[in-house]
């Protein structure tokens, strides 16, 4: 029996589920044409990445500060 390799998809979730060709940009051209710019999300290691990574960084810093106090 062949084993499946864990390979991260290179396309956004919208293109992956609808089987469109994704160009890998943020937002991708397909999502721009369909008007789904805010929903163009890429997934890596099980975590969804949005177009603004500073939001996650700020919430992490706030959480650390809360735990330290």
Secondary structure by P-SEA (a helix, b strand, c coil): ccccccccccccaaaaaaccccccccccaaaaaaccccccccccccccccccaaaaaaaaaaaaaaaac
